[in-house]
Every structure is written in structure tokens, then in C-alpha cells.
Amino acid sequence: MKSVVVIAHNIRSTHNVGSFFRTCDGFGVTHLYLTGYTPYPELSQDTRLPHIRQKLTAQIHKTALGAETTIPFTYAEQPATIMADLKKAGYRLVALEQAPTSILLSAYKAPEKIALLLGEEVHGITADLLALADDIIEIPMQGQKESFNVGVSLGIALYGLTSSSSLIHPS
């Protein structure tokens, strides 16, 4: 069984963060790292003002529906240290982004230990973080839009990375 962690950097929407928790729970992700300005649920040693942490926790809960209590998570302002530590632990850092060097999800041979990196909703993953990735994968688009919602993209990517379904991995 694959070991998968997710790193979500600079996500604006609490609804997307709640969706991440639920999707991670559904796919057996072992840890969710929330970095940058990504909102996060209340922590035991939370330094945010009480009304801010309560508001964000309630908004995340609307979509997470309790998964914020079942998926271990860490908040860190800077993701680079987390990414370096995961690489040292044997994880392959896989960025989900449209880039000239990206590999289509359906063609990607997923390693046993995956750290999946997601970037902000509009601009994606910054160039400095993308440069730290071992691999870049992309979900092909068929319609007029250039990308899926980041929460939807996480679900598609996790399915593709953890499933042996012929819908994702053609023979």
C-alpha cells in the first residue's frame, strides 16, 4: 500500500481546505500539511485570536464534516523545510501543476511514498517550490477551462496515484 501525504500551500478558501480533509480521509492519506496563508483548524497551542481560529475552524468543518479530526495535520508558514524532511524520509515530491515538463497523470508511475504538493487556486505552485519537486504531474483538460478546482484536482490526483483502475492507468 502506498504512503501518501499532501502539502497544500497558499490555499485561500476554507471550503477547499475542508474538502482536502475529507478527500484525504477517503484516500487514506496519512498527513496533511497546510502551509503559507492556508487556513487551518484550531490547534492545541494556537496563537491566533480566539474569534479568528473559531471562525476558520467552523468554516473548514462545513466541508470537512469531521474529517478535520481524523486526518493528522500540521501548519507551517514555510513549506520548504517540510518538503526537505519528507524527501529525507524517502518520499518522492510530486507537484500537481501544468508545466512544460509535466507528466500526464495517466502516464505517471506512482512511487510507494508520495508527497503531493498543491498550490494556490489561481496561480498554482510558485516557481521556487516547483523547482524542489522530483516530478510534476498534470490532469489533462477536455473542455474550455484550463484547470479543475484545487479540491477536485486533489481527488482526481489521489485516485490516479493510488488506484490501479484502468480508467486512470490504461493498458
MODELLER restraints for C-alpha pairs under 7 A, 6 or more apart:
rsr = mdl.restraints
at = mdl.atoms
rsr.add(forms.Gaussian(group=physical.xy_distance, feature=features.Distance(at['CA:2:A'], at['CA:112:A']), mean=4.64, stdev=0.5))
rsr.add(forms.Gaussian(group=physical.xy_distance, feature=features.Distance(at['CA:2:A'], at['CA:113:A']), mean=5.90, stdev=0.5))
rsr.add(forms.Gaussian(group=physical.xy_distance, feature=features.Distance(at['CA:2:A'], at['CA:162:A']), mean=6.80, stdev=0.5))
rsr.add(forms.Gaussian(group=physical.xy_distance, feature=features.Distance(at['CA:3:A'], at['CA:30:A']), mean=6.96, stdev=0.5))
rsr.add(forms.Gaussian(group=physical.xy_distance, feature=features.Distance(at['CA:3:A'], at['CA:112:A']), mean=6.14, stdev=0.5))
rsr.add(forms.Gaussian(group=physical.xy_distance, feature=features.Distance(at['CA:3:A'], at['CA:113:A']), mean=4.78, stdev=0.5))
rsr.add(forms.Gaussian(group=physical.xy_distance, feature=features.Distance(at['CA:3:A'], at['CA:114:A']), mean=6.25, stdev=0.5))
rsr.add(forms.Gaussian(group=physical.xy_distance, feature=features.Distance(at['CA:4:A'], at['CA:29:A']), mean=5.11, stdev=0.5))
rsr.add(forms.Gaussian(group=physical.xy_distance, feature=features.Distance(at['CA:4:A'], at['CA:30:A']), mean=6.09, stdev=0.5))
rsr.add(forms.Gaussian(group=physical.xy_distance, feature=features.Distance(at['CA:4:A'], at['CA:113:A']), mean=5.93, stdev=0.5))
rsr.add(forms.Gaussian(group=physical.xy_distance, feature=features.Distance(at['CA:4:A'], at['CA:114:A']), mean=4.78, stdev=0.5))
rsr.add(forms.Gaussian(group=physical.xy_distance, feature=features.Distance(at['CA:4:A'], at['CA:115:A']), mean=5.89, stdev=0.5))
rsr.add(forms.Gaussian(group=physical.xy_distance, feature=features.Distance(at['CA:5:A'], at['CA:29:A']), mean=5.52, stdev=0.5))
rsr.add(forms.Gaussian(group=physical.xy_distance, feature=features.Distance(at['CA:5:A'], at['CA:30:A']), mean=5.62, stdev=0.5))
rsr.add(forms.Gaussian(group=physical.xy_distance, feature=features.Distance(at['CA:5:A'], at['CA:31:A']), mean=4.94, stdev=0.5))
rsr.add(forms.Gaussian(group=physical.xy_distance, feature=features.Distance(at['CA:5:A'], at['CA:32:A']), mean=5.92, stdev=0.5))
rsr.add(forms.Gaussian(group=physical.xy_distance, feature=features.Distance(at['CA:5:A'], at['CA:114:A']), mean=6.34, stdev=0.5))
rsr.add(forms.Gaussian(group=physical.xy_distance, feature=features.Distance(at['CA:5:A'], at['CA:115:A']), mean=4.84, stdev=0.5))
rsr.add(forms.Gaussian(group=physical.xy_distance, feature=features.Distance(at['CA:5:A'], at['CA:116:A']), mean=6.27, stdev=0.5))
rsr.add(forms.Gaussian(group=physical.xy_distance, feature=features.Distance(at['CA:6:A'], at['CA:31:A']), mean=6.51, stdev=0.5))
rsr.add(forms.Gaussian(group=physical.xy_distance, feature=features.Distance(at['CA:6:A'], at['CA:32:A']), mean=4.92, stdev=0.5))
rsr.add(forms.Gaussian(group=physical.xy_distance, feature=features.Distance(at['CA:6:A'], at['CA:33:A']), mean=6.06, stdev=0.5))
rsr.add(forms.Gaussian(group=physical.xy_distance, feature=features.Distance(at['CA:6:A'], at['CA:115:A']), mean=5.58, stdev=0.5))
rsr.add(forms.Gaussian(group=physical.xy_distance, feature=features.Distance(at['CA:6:A'], at['CA:116:A']), mean=4.75, stdev=0.5))
rsr.add(forms.Gaussian(group=physical.xy_distance, feature=features.Distance(at['CA:6:A'], at['CA:117:A']), mean=6.04, stdev=0.5))
rsr.add(forms.Gaussian(group=physical.xy_distance, feature=features.Distance(at['CA:7:A'], at['CA:32:A']), mean=6.03, stdev=0.5))
rsr.add(forms.Gaussian(group=physical.xy_distance, feature=features.Distance(at['CA:7:A'], at['CA:33:A']), mean=4.60, stdev=0.5))
rsr.add(forms.Gaussian(group=physical.xy_distance, feature=features.Distance(at['CA:7:A'], at['CA:34:A']), mean=6.06, stdev=0.5))
rsr.add(forms.Gaussian(group=physical.xy_distance, feature=features.Distance(at['CA:7:A'], at['CA:115:A']), mean=6.93, stdev=0.5))
rsr.add(forms.Gaussian(group=physical.xy_distance, feature=features.Distance(at['CA:7:A'], at['CA:116:A']), mean=6.01, stdev=0.5))
rsr.add(forms.Gaussian(group=physical.xy_distance, feature=features.Distance(at['CA:7:A'], at['CA:117:A']), mean=4.76, stdev=0.5))
rsr.add(forms.Gaussian(group=physical.xy_distance, feature=features.Distance(at['CA:7:A'], at['CA:118:A']), mean=6.14, stdev=0.5))
rsr.add(forms.Gaussian(group=physical.xy_distance, feature=features.Distance(at['CA:8:A'], at['CA:33:A']), mean=6.15, stdev=0.5))
rsr.add(forms.Gaussian(group=physical.xy_distance, feature=features.Distance(at['CA:8:A'], at['CA:34:A']), mean=5.06, stdev=0.5))
rsr.add(forms.Gaussian(group=physical.xy_distance, feature=features.Distance(at['CA:8:A'], at['CA:35:A']), mean=6.16, stdev=0.5))
rsr.add(forms.Gaussian(group=physical.xy_distance, feature=features.Distance(at['CA:8:A'], at['CA:117:A']), mean=6.08, stdev=0.5))
rsr.add(forms.Gaussian(group=physical.xy_distance, feature=features.Distance(at['CA:8:A'], at['CA:118:A']), mean=4.84, stdev=0.5))
rsr.add(forms.Gaussian(group=physical.xy_distance, feature=features.Distance(at['CA:8:A'], at['CA:119:A']), mean=6.17, stdev=0.5))
rsr.add(forms.Gaussian(group=physical.xy_distance, feature=features.Distance(at['CA:9:A'], at['CA:34:A']), mean=6.15, stdev=0.5))
rsr.add(forms.Gaussian(group=physical.xy_distance, feature=features.Distance(at['CA:9:A'], at['CA:35:A']), mean=4.73, stdev=0.5))
rsr.add(forms.Gaussian(group=physical.xy_distance, feature=features.Distance(at['CA:9:A'], at['CA:36:A']), mean=5.57, stdev=0.5))
rsr.add(forms.Gaussian(group=physical.xy_distance, feature=features.Distance(at['CA:9:A'], at['CA:38:A']), mean=6.31, stdev=0.5))
rsr.add(forms.Gaussian(group=physical.xy_distance, feature=features.Distance(at['CA:9:A'], at['CA:118:A']), mean=6.16, stdev=0.5))
rsr.add(forms.Gaussian(group=physical.xy_distance, feature=features.Distance(at['CA:9:A'], at['CA:119:A']), mean=5.12, stdev=0.5))
rsr.add(forms.Gaussian(group=physical.xy_distance, feature=features.Distance(at['CA:9:A'], at['CA:120:A']), mean=6.33, stdev=0.5))
rsr.add(forms.Gaussian(group=physical.xy_distance, feature=features.Distance(at['CA:10:A'], at['CA:35:A']), mean=6.30, stdev=0.5))
rsr.add(forms.Gaussian(group=physical.xy_distance, feature=features.Distance(at['CA:10:A'], at['CA:36:A']), mean=4.90, stdev=0.5))
rsr.add(forms.Gaussian(group=physical.xy_distance, feature=features.Distance(at['CA:10:A'], at['CA:37:A']), mean=4.93, stdev=0.5))
rsr.add(forms.Gaussian(group=physical.xy_distance, feature=features.Distance(at['CA:10:A'], at['CA:38:A']), mean=4.80, stdev=0.5))
rsr.add(forms.Gaussian(group=physical.xy_distance, feature=features.Distance(at['CA:10:A'], at['CA:119:A']), mean=6.30, stdev=0.5))
rsr.add(forms.Gaussian(group=physical.xy_distance, feature=features.Distance(at['CA:10:A'], at['CA:120:A']), mean=5.04, stdev=0.5))
rsr.add(forms.Gaussian(group=physical.xy_distance, feature=features.Distance(at['CA:11:A'], at['CA:37:A']), mean=6.75, stdev=0.5))
rsr.add(forms.Gaussian(group=physical.xy_distance, feature=features.Distance(at['CA:11:A'], at['CA:38:A']), mean=4.60, stdev=0.5))
rsr.add(forms.Gaussian(group=physical.xy_distance, feature=features.Distance(at['CA:11:A'], at['CA:119:A']), mean=6.79, stdev=0.5))
rsr.add(forms.Gaussian(group=physical.xy_distance, feature=features.Distance(at['CA:11:A'], at['CA:120:A']), mean=4.78, stdev=0.5))
rsr.add(forms.Gaussian(group=physical.xy_distance, feature=features.Distance(at['CA:11:A'], at['CA:121:A']), mean=6.27, stdev=0.5))
rsr.add(forms.Gaussian(group=physical.xy_distance, feature=features.Distance(at['CA:12:A'], at['CA:38:A']), mean=5.81, stdev=0.5))
rsr.add(forms.Gaussian(group=physical.xy_distance, feature=features.Distance(at['CA:14:A'], at['CA:39:A']), mean=6.15, stdev=0.5))
rsr.add(forms.Gaussian(group=physical.xy_distance, feature=features.Distance(at['CA:14:A'], at['CA:56:A']), mean=6.90, stdev=0.5))
rsr.add(forms.Gaussian(group=physical.xy_distance, feature=features.Distance(at['CA:14:A'], at['CA:59:A']), mean=5.94, stdev=0.5))
rsr.add(forms.Gaussian(group=physical.xy_distance, feature=features.Distance(at['CA:14:A'], at['CA:60:A']), mean=5.05, stdev=0.5))
rsr.add(forms.Gaussian(group=physical.xy_distance, feature=features.Distance(at['CA:15:A'], at['CA:59:A']), mean=6.85, stdev=0.5))
rsr.add(forms.Gaussian(group=physical.xy_distance, feature=features.Distance(at['CA:15:A'], at['CA:60:A']), mean=5.81, stdev=0.5))
rsr.add(forms.Gaussian(group=physical.xy_distance, feature=features.Distance(at['CA:15:A'], at['CA:63:A']), mean=5.75, stdev=0.5))
rsr.add(forms.Gaussian(group=physical.xy_distance, feature=features.Distance(at['CA:16:A'], at['CA:151:A']), mean=5.41, stdev=0.5))
rsr.add(forms.Gaussian(group=physical.xy_distance, feature=features.Distance(at['CA:17:A'], at['CA:60:A']), mean=6.28, stdev=0.5))
rsr.add(forms.Gaussian(group=physical.xy_distance, feature=features.Distance(at['CA:18:A'], at['CA:60:A']), mean=4.49, stdev=0.5))
rsr.add(forms.Gaussian(group=physical.xy_distance, feature=features.Distance(at['CA:18:A'], at['CA:61:A']), mean=6.16, stdev=0.5))
rsr.add(forms.Gaussian(group=physical.xy_distance, feature=features.Distance(at['CA:18:A'], at['CA:63:A']), mean=4.64, stdev=0.5))
rsr.add(forms.Gaussian(group=physical.xy_distance, feature=features.Distance(at['CA:18:A'], at['CA:64:A']), mean=4.10, stdev=0.5))
rsr.add(forms.Gaussian(group=physical.xy_distance, feature=features.Distance(at['CA:19:A'], at['CA:63:A']), mean=5.61, stdev=0.5))
rsr.add(forms.Gaussian(group=physical.xy_distance, feature=features.Distance(at['CA:19:A'], at['CA:64:A']), mean=5.63, stdev=0.5))
rsr.add(forms.Gaussian(group=physical.xy_distance, feature=features.Distance(at['CA:19:A'], at['CA:151:A']), mean=5.89, stdev=0.5))
rsr.add(forms.Gaussian(group=physical.xy_distance, feature=features.Distance(at['CA:20:A'], at['CA:151:A']), mean=6.09, stdev=0.5))
rsr.add(forms.Gaussian(group=physical.xy_distance, feature=features.Distance(at['CA:21:A'], at['CA:64:A']), mean=5.63, stdev=0.5))
rsr.add(forms.Gaussian(group=physical.xy_distance, feature=features.Distance(at['CA:21:A'], at['CA:67:A']), mean=5.45, stdev=0.5))
rsr.add(forms.Gaussian(group=physical.xy_distance, feature=features.Distance(at['CA:21:A'], at['CA:68:A']), mean=5.61, stdev=0.5))
rsr.add(forms.Gaussian(group=physical.xy_distance, feature=features.Distance(at['CA:21:A'], at['CA:71:A']), mean=6.54, stdev=0.5))
rsr.add(forms.Gaussian(group=physical.xy_distance, feature=features.Distance(at['CA:22:A'], at['CA:64:A']), mean=5.07, stdev=0.5))
rsr.add(forms.Gaussian(group=physical.xy_distance, feature=features.Distance(at['CA:22:A'], at['CA:67:A']), mean=5.25, stdev=0.5))
rsr.add(forms.Gaussian(group=physical.xy_distance, feature=features.Distance(at['CA:23:A'], at['CA:155:A']), mean=6.11, stdev=0.5))
rsr.add(forms.Gaussian(group=physical.xy_distance, feature=features.Distance(at['CA:25:A'], at['CA:67:A']), mean=6.37, stdev=0.5))
rsr.add(forms.Gaussian(group=physical.xy_distance, feature=features.Distance(at['CA:25:A'], at['CA:71:A']), mean=6.18, stdev=0.5))
rsr.add(forms.Gaussian(group=physical.xy_distance, feature=features.Distance(at['CA:27:A'], at['CA:158:A']), mean=6.85, stdev=0.5))
rsr.add(forms.Gaussian(group=physical.xy_distance, feature=features.Distance(at['CA:30:A'], at['CA:71:A']), mean=6.94, stdev=0.5))
rsr.add(forms.Gaussian(group=physical.xy_distance, feature=features.Distance(at['CA:30:A'], at['CA:72:A']), mean=6.94, stdev=0.5))
rsr.add(forms.Gaussian(group=physical.xy_distance, feature=features.Distance(at['CA:31:A'], at['CA:71:A']), mean=6.31, stdev=0.5))
rsr.add(forms.Gaussian(group=physical.xy_distance, feature=features.Distance(at['CA:31:A'], at['CA:72:A']), mean=5.11, stdev=0.5))
rsr.add(forms.Gaussian(group=physical.xy_distance, feature=features.Distance(at['CA:31:A'], at['CA:73:A']), mean=5.55, stdev=0.5))
rsr.add(forms.Gaussian(group=physical.xy_distance, feature=features.Distance(at['CA:32:A'], at['CA:72:A']), mean=6.37, stdev=0.5))
rsr.add(forms.Gaussian(group=physical.xy_distance, feature=features.Distance(at['CA:32:A'], at['CA:73:A']), mean=4.61, stdev=0.5))
rsr.add(forms.Gaussian(group=physical.xy_distance, feature=features.Distance(at['CA:32:A'], at['CA:74:A']), mean=6.55, stdev=0.5))
rsr.add(forms.Gaussian(group=physical.xy_distance, feature=features.Distance(at['CA:33:A'], at['CA:73:A']), mean=5.54, stdev=0.5))
rsr.add(forms.Gaussian(group=physical.xy_distance, feature=features.Distance(at['CA:33:A'], at['CA:74:A']), mean=4.94, stdev=0.5))
rsr.add(forms.Gaussian(group=physical.xy_distance, feature=features.Distance(at['CA:33:A'], at['CA:75:A']), mean=5.96, stdev=0.5))
rsr.add(forms.Gaussian(group=physical.xy_distance, feature=features.Distance(at['CA:34:A'], at['CA:40:A']), mean=6.88, stdev=0.5))
rsr.add(forms.Gaussian(group=physical.xy_distance, feature=features.Distance(at['CA:34:A'], at['CA:74:A']), mean=6.16, stdev=0.5))
rsr.add(forms.Gaussian(group=physical.xy_distance, feature=features.Distance(at['CA:34:A'], at['CA:75:A']), mean=4.82, stdev=0.5))
rsr.add(forms.Gaussian(group=physical.xy_distance, feature=features.Distance(at['CA:34:A'], at['CA:76:A']), mean=6.48, stdev=0.5))
rsr.add(forms.Gaussian(group=physical.xy_distance, feature=features.Distance(at['CA:35:A'], at['CA:75:A']), mean=5.68, stdev=0.5))
rsr.add(forms.Gaussian(group=physical.xy_distance, feature=features.Distance(at['CA:35:A'], at['CA:76:A']), mean=4.90, stdev=0.5))
rsr.add(forms.Gaussian(group=physical.xy_distance, feature=features.Distance(at['CA:35:A'], at['CA:77:A']), mean=5.01, stdev=0.5))
rsr.add(forms.Gaussian(group=physical.xy_distance, feature=features.Distance(at['CA:35:A'], at['CA:78:A']), mean=6.04, stdev=0.5))
rsr.add(forms.Gaussian(group=physical.xy_distance, feature=features.Distance(at['CA:35:A'], at['CA:79:A']), mean=5.80, stdev=0.5))
rsr.add(forms.Gaussian(group=physical.xy_distance, feature=features.Distance(at['CA:36:A'], at['CA:76:A']), mean=6.83, stdev=0.5))
rsr.add(forms.Gaussian(group=physical.xy_distance, feature=features.Distance(at['CA:36:A'], at['CA:77:A']), mean=4.48, stdev=0.5))
rsr.add(forms.Gaussian(group=physical.xy_distance, feature=features.Distance(at['CA:36:A'], at['CA:78:A']), mean=5.92, stdev=0.5))
rsr.add(forms.Gaussian(group=physical.xy_distance, feature=features.Distance(at['CA:39:A'], at['CA:56:A']), mean=6.67, stdev=0.5))
rsr.add(forms.Gaussian(group=physical.xy_distance, feature=features.Distance(at['CA:40:A'], at['CA:56:A']), mean=6.81, stdev=0.5))
rsr.add(forms.Gaussian(group=physical.xy_distance, feature=features.Distance(at['CA:40:A'], at['CA:57:A']), mean=6.83, stdev=0.5))
rsr.add(forms.Gaussian(group=physical.xy_distance, feature=features.Distance(at['CA:41:A'], at['CA:53:A']), mean=6.85, stdev=0.5))
rsr.add(forms.Gaussian(group=physical.xy_distance, feature=features.Distance(at['CA:41:A'], at['CA:56:A']), mean=6.34, stdev=0.5))
rsr.add(forms.Gaussian(group=physical.xy_distance, feature=features.Distance(at['CA:41:A'], at['CA:57:A']), mean=4.35, stdev=0.5))
rsr.add(forms.Gaussian(group=physical.xy_distance, feature=features.Distance(at['CA:41:A'], at['CA:60:A']), mean=6.83, stdev=0.5))
rsr.add(forms.Gaussian(group=physical.xy_distance, feature=features.Distance(at['CA:42:A'], at['CA:53:A']), mean=5.61, stdev=0.5))
rsr.add(forms.Gaussian(group=physical.xy_distance, feature=features.Distance(at['CA:42:A'], at['CA:57:A']), mean=5.89, stdev=0.5))
rsr.add(forms.Gaussian(group=physical.xy_distance, feature=features.Distance(at['CA:61:A'], at['CA:68:A']), mean=6.92, stdev=0.5))
rsr.add(forms.Gaussian(group=physical.xy_distance, feature=features.Distance(at['CA:87:A'], at['CA:93:A']), mean=6.88, stdev=0.5))
rsr.add(forms.Gaussian(group=physical.xy_distance, feature=features.Distance(at['CA:90:A'], at['CA:113:A']), mean=6.72, stdev=0.5))
rsr.add(forms.Gaussian(group=physical.xy_distance, feature=features.Distance(at['CA:91:A'], at['CA:113:A']), mean=4.69, stdev=0.5))
rsr.add(forms.Gaussian(group=physical.xy_distance, feature=features.Distance(at['CA:91:A'], at['CA:114:A']), mean=5.22, stdev=0.5))
rsr.add(forms.Gaussian(group=physical.xy_distance, feature=features.Distance(at['CA:91:A'], at['CA:115:A']), mean=5.88, stdev=0.5))
rsr.add(forms.Gaussian(group=physical.xy_distance, feature=features.Distance(at['CA:92:A'], at['CA:113:A']), mean=6.12, stdev=0.5))
rsr.add(forms.Gaussian(group=physical.xy_distance, feature=features.Distance(at['CA:92:A'], at['CA:114:A']), mean=5.08, stdev=0.5))
rsr.add(forms.Gaussian(group=physical.xy_distance, feature=features.Distance(at['CA:92:A'], at['CA:115:A']), mean=5.94, stdev=0.5))
rsr.add(forms.Gaussian(group=physical.xy_distance, feature=features.Distance(at['CA:92:A'], at['CA:134:A']), mean=6.19, stdev=0.5))
rsr.add(forms.Gaussian(group=physical.xy_distance, feature=features.Distance(at['CA:93:A'], at['CA:114:A']), mean=6.23, stdev=0.5))
rsr.add(forms.Gaussian(group=physical.xy_distance, feature=features.Distance(at['CA:93:A'], at['CA:115:A']), mean=4.82, stdev=0.5))
rsr.add(forms.Gaussian(group=physical.xy_distance, feature=features.Distance(at['CA:93:A'], at['CA:116:A']), mean=6.17, stdev=0.5))
rsr.add(forms.Gaussian(group=physical.xy_distance, feature=features.Distance(at['CA:93:A'], at['CA:133:A']), mean=5.07, stdev=0.5))
rsr.add(forms.Gaussian(group=physical.xy_distance, feature=features.Distance(at['CA:93:A'], at['CA:134:A']), mean=5.16, stdev=0.5))
rsr.add(forms.Gaussian(group=physical.xy_distance, feature=features.Distance(at['CA:93:A'], at['CA:135:A']), mean=6.54, stdev=0.5))
rsr.add(forms.Gaussian(group=physical.xy_distance, feature=features.Distance(at['CA:94:A'], at['CA:114:A']), mean=6.72, stdev=0.5))
rsr.add(forms.Gaussian(group=physical.xy_distance, feature=features.Distance(at['CA:94:A'], at['CA:115:A']), mean=5.94, stdev=0.5))
rsr.add(forms.Gaussian(group=physical.xy_distance, feature=features.Distance(at['CA:94:A'], at['CA:116:A']), mean=4.90, stdev=0.5))
rsr.add(forms.Gaussian(group=physical.xy_distance, feature=features.Distance(at['CA:94:A'], at['CA:117:A']), mean=6.03, stdev=0.5))
rsr.add(forms.Gaussian(group=physical.xy_distance, feature=features.Distance(at['CA:94:A'], at['CA:133:A']), mean=5.81, stdev=0.5))
rsr.add(forms.Gaussian(group=physical.xy_distance, feature=features.Distance(at['CA:94:A'], at['CA:134:A']), mean=6.01, stdev=0.5))
rsr.add(forms.Gaussian(group=physical.xy_distance, feature=features.Distance(at['CA:94:A'], at['CA:135:A']), mean=4.85, stdev=0.5))
rsr.add(forms.Gaussian(group=physical.xy_distance, feature=features.Distance(at['CA:94:A'], at['CA:136:A']), mean=5.60, stdev=0.5))
rsr.add(forms.Gaussian(group=physical.xy_distance, feature=features.Distance(at['CA:94:A'], at['CA:137:A']), mean=6.90, stdev=0.5))
rsr.add(forms.Gaussian(group=physical.xy_distance, feature=features.Distance(at['CA:95:A'], at['CA:116:A']), mean=5.81, stdev=0.5))
rsr.add(forms.Gaussian(group=physical.xy_distance, feature=features.Distance(at['CA:95:A'], at['CA:117:A']), mean=4.59, stdev=0.5))
rsr.add(forms.Gaussian(group=physical.xy_distance, feature=features.Distance(at['CA:95:A'], at['CA:118:A']), mean=6.44, stdev=0.5))
rsr.add(forms.Gaussian(group=physical.xy_distance, feature=features.Distance(at['CA:95:A'], at['CA:130:A']), mean=6.74, stdev=0.5))
rsr.add(forms.Gaussian(group=physical.xy_distance, feature=features.Distance(at['CA:95:A'], at['CA:133:A']), mean=5.99, stdev=0.5))
rsr.add(forms.Gaussian(group=physical.xy_distance, feature=features.Distance(at['CA:95:A'], at['CA:135:A']), mean=6.26, stdev=0.5))
rsr.add(forms.Gaussian(group=physical.xy_distance, feature=features.Distance(at['CA:95:A'], at['CA:136:A']), mean=4.67, stdev=0.5))
rsr.add(forms.Gaussian(group=physical.xy_distance, feature=features.Distance(at['CA:95:A'], at['CA:137:A']), mean=6.16, stdev=0.5))
rsr.add(forms.Gaussian(group=physical.xy_distance, feature=features.Distance(at['CA:96:A'], at['CA:117:A']), mean=6.08, stdev=0.5))
rsr.add(forms.Gaussian(group=physical.xy_distance, feature=features.Distance(at['CA:96:A'], at['CA:118:A']), mean=5.79, stdev=0.5))
rsr.add(forms.Gaussian(group=physical.xy_distance, feature=features.Distance(at['CA:96:A'], at['CA:136:A']), mean=5.89, stdev=0.5))
rsr.add(forms.Gaussian(group=physical.xy_distance, feature=features.Distance(at['CA:96:A'], at['CA:137:A']), mean=5.09, stdev=0.5))
rsr.add(forms.Gaussian(group=physical.xy_distance, feature=features.Distance(at['CA:96:A'], at['CA:138:A']), mean=5.84, stdev=0.5))
rsr.add(forms.Gaussian(group=physical.xy_distance, feature=features.Distance(at['CA:97:A'], at['CA:124:A']), mean=6.69, stdev=0.5))
rsr.add(forms.Gaussian(group=physical.xy_distance, feature=features.Distance(at['CA:97:A'], at['CA:125:A']), mean=6.80, stdev=0.5))
rsr.add(forms.Gaussian(group=physical.xy_distance, feature=features.Distance(at['CA:97:A'], at['CA:136:A']), mean=6.30, stdev=0.5))
rsr.add(forms.Gaussian(group=physical.xy_distance, feature=features.Distance(at['CA:97:A'], at['CA:137:A']), mean=6.13, stdev=0.5))
rsr.add(forms.Gaussian(group=physical.xy_distance, feature=features.Distance(at['CA:97:A'], at['CA:138:A']), mean=5.51, stdev=0.5))
rsr.add(forms.Gaussian(group=physical.xy_distance, feature=features.Distance(at['CA:98:A'], at['CA:138:A']), mean=5.46, stdev=0.5))
rsr.add(forms.Gaussian(group=physical.xy_distance, feature=features.Distance(at['CA:101:A'], at['CA:136:A']), mean=6.95, stdev=0.5))
rsr.add(forms.Gaussian(group=physical.xy_distance, feature=features.Distance(at['CA:102:A'], at['CA:136:A']), mean=4.67, stdev=0.5))
rsr.add(forms.Gaussian(group=physical.xy_distance, feature=features.Distance(at['CA:102:A'], at['CA:137:A']), mean=4.96, stdev=0.5))
rsr.add(forms.Gaussian(group=physical.xy_distance, feature=features.Distance(at['CA:102:A'], at['CA:138:A']), mean=5.86, stdev=0.5))
rsr.add(forms.Gaussian(group=physical.xy_distance, feature=features.Distance(at['CA:103:A'], at['CA:136:A']), mean=6.17, stdev=0.5))
rsr.add(forms.Gaussian(group=physical.xy_distance, feature=features.Distance(at['CA:103:A'], at['CA:137:A']), mean=4.69, stdev=0.5))
rsr.add(forms.Gaussian(group=physical.xy_distance, feature=features.Distance(at['CA:103:A'], at['CA:138:A']), mean=5.93, stdev=0.5))
rsr.add(forms.Gaussian(group=physical.xy_distance, feature=features.Distance(at['CA:104:A'], at['CA:137:A']), mean=5.66, stdev=0.5))
rsr.add(forms.Gaussian(group=physical.xy_distance, feature=features.Distance(at['CA:104:A'], at['CA:138:A']), mean=4.92, stdev=0.5))
rsr.add(forms.Gaussian(group=physical.xy_distance, feature=features.Distance(at['CA:104:A'], at['CA:139:A']), mean=6.04, stdev=0.5))
rsr.add(forms.Gaussian(group=physical.xy_distance, feature=features.Distance(at['CA:104:A'], at['CA:140:A']), mean=6.68, stdev=0.5))
rsr.add(forms.Gaussian(group=physical.xy_distance, feature=features.Distance(at['CA:105:A'], at['CA:137:A']), mean=5.59, stdev=0.5))
rsr.add(forms.Gaussian(group=physical.xy_distance, feature=features.Distance(at['CA:105:A'], at['CA:138:A']), mean=5.55, stdev=0.5))
rsr.add(forms.Gaussian(group=physical.xy_distance, feature=features.Distance(at['CA:105:A'], at['CA:139:A']), mean=5.64, stdev=0.5))
rsr.add(forms.Gaussian(group=physical.xy_distance, feature=features.Distance(at['CA:105:A'], at['CA:160:A']), mean=6.55, stdev=0.5))
rsr.add(forms.Gaussian(group=physical.xy_distance, feature=features.Distance(at['CA:106:A'], at['CA:160:A']), mean=6.95, stdev=0.5))
rsr.add(forms.Gaussian(group=physical.xy_distance, feature=features.Distance(at['CA:106:A'], at['CA:168:A']), mean=5.19, stdev=0.5))
rsr.add(forms.Gaussian(group=physical.xy_distance, feature=features.Distance(at['CA:106:A'], at['CA:169:A']), mean=5.19, stdev=0.5))
rsr.add(forms.Gaussian(group=physical.xy_distance, feature=features.Distance(at['CA:107:A'], at['CA:169:A']), mean=6.91, stdev=0.5))
rsr.add(forms.Gaussian(group=physical.xy_distance, feature=features.Distance(at['CA:110:A'], at['CA:161:A']), mean=5.67, stdev=0.5))
rsr.add(forms.Gaussian(group=physical.xy_distance, feature=features.Distance(at['CA:118:A'], at['CA:125:A']), mean=6.61, stdev=0.5))
rsr.add(forms.Gaussian(group=physical.xy_distance, feature=features.Distance(at['CA:119:A'], at['CA:125:A']), mean=4.13, stdev=0.5))
rsr.add(forms.Gaussian(group=physical.xy_distance, feature=features.Distance(at['CA:121:A'], at['CA:150:A']), mean=6.03, stdev=0.5))
rsr.add(forms.Gaussian(group=physical.xy_distance, feature=features.Distance(at['CA:141:A'], at['CA:147:A']), mean=6.68, stdev=0.5))
rsr.add(forms.Gaussian(group=physical.xy_distance, feature=features.Distance(at['CA:160:A'], at['CA:168:A']), mean=5.61, stdev=0.5))
